[in-house]
Amino acid sequence: MDLYENMFQRTELLLGKSFMIKAAQKRVILFGIGGVGSWCAESLIRSGIQHLTIVDSDRVSVSNINRQLLATTKTIGEIKTEVLKKRLLEINPKAEIAALQEIYSPETNELFGLDTYDFIIDAIDSLSNKVYLIQQATKTDAVFFSSMGAALKMDPTSIRVTEFWKVQGCPLAAALRSRIKKSGGINKKFLCVYSEELLQNKGEEIPIPEKTSFELQPTNDNSKLEDDNWSAKKARINGTTSYMPAMFGMTIAGLVVQEIEKEKDRI
């Protein structure tokens, strides 16, 4: 039995050989590989995507363990993109994984060549950078998908997919729309994964320190290390279940698969 020929036989059985050929040709860039993005990345690779760029500036912290695919007691302190790249290549050694330890922002936008990708996925949680990514991604010909907030939720049946301007009951979507309207709008519509469920934290609020321990441990001159749970850009930290971010991420991966399948049928 040839390992690589049989790796995706169940997917090919369902979707056909032409889908597998198309999936292997697509170029995907994923911004943010935390609770949503890490599971999305793995689902994409297990679905036959072979050209994937993952972007994240953070290192693994102990508080990531409850929800992030790459976070274990053995990976604490390691660079997230490198940990995930290693795992993805263990799944499919033939995949081309570009791991970029960077923050997406107006200052770094030109580094990523957004117009060279077929799919752009937003799973970042910095509000200002998320707004800018949405605006820049919708200027390209790429298919763009975005994740809204997966925190303060526990009902998997409440997860929905809809067009950005139609998202309801999500404070993050409301904040994004307000900023986007004030800063020039967007060029095209796109789909979001979201949930109208909004719970309250029941535990004690976690204080946000002024600095993180990881800020003092750069691996090279260009490193921009920022622990995702202790970012000074966050107004507060909200509670999160293990499975809701994962389901958001897997739903986005499903949207990519469906889009490729529809494209295949149009040819």
Summary of the structure (lengths in Angstrom):
residues: 267
radius of gyration: 18.1
end to end distance: 31.6
largest distance: 57.6
contacts: 828
relative contact order: 0.17
helix: 40%
strand: 13%
